[in-house]
Amino acid sequence: MTASANDLAAALQPRFPNLTVRPSADGVAFNIPAAEVLTLLAHLRDECGFDLLSDLTAIDWAPGASPRFTVVYHLLSTARAEYVRIAADCADDTEPAMPTATGLWPGADWHERECFDLLGVTFTGHPDLRRILMWEGYPYHPLRKEFPLAGLPTELPDEEIAEISGVKVQPAPMAGGPFVAQPDGSVTVSAGRGPRSLDQAWNEKKEKPAAG
């Protein structure tokens, strides 16, 4: 832990006794219970000068893990060019949720929508929690660990698009990569001279190139 992390921890822990230092190789990071996350974020913004929410994401530790989902906030002090990272575990492993940070930073709106879309984390109190990349009604969350690397064939919601494109599914193929998702959800390293993924949903008009 760097000197700045020690200093910030010493300043925060009297007010946030449940805060713990999060191991980090590249900066200052802390864990906080979900019930205290908004209070801590507001304190960091108003009292510590971390005025910008530069990013918000989540970690899926894998099916069966508990806690399974951790929401991570990346804060920046624009005056000092210093970062701090805050992590909060979702209490529910099947229906993960976290209070929205849009009341602190309006820019959290799109970050939270992306996290909801791709990882399925609900942000309670969000003013307009809709999917931002996938279409409404899409049945999966593509960044969850059980989602196969090659994607899953899914019916397109617009019949006109399907008619023009000549396909009724959007396969989301992956033509390269080091891992292969198995039907049982496990992941193995692909064989061959170099790492590749097995493309489970190839439907291009041209013949798929041979691995080599």
Buried (B, 14 or more C-beta within 10 A) or exposed (E): BEEBBEEBBEEBBEEBEEBBBBEBEEBBBBBBBBEBBBEBBEBBBEEBBBBBBBBBBBBBBEEEEEBBBBBBBBBBBEEEEBBBBBBBBBBEBEEBBBBBBBBBBEBBBEBBBBBBBBBBBBBEEBEEBEBBEBEEEBEBBBBBBEBBBBBBBBEBEEEEEBEEEEEEBBBBBBEEBEBBBEEEEEBEEBEEEEEBBBBBBEEEEEEEEEEE
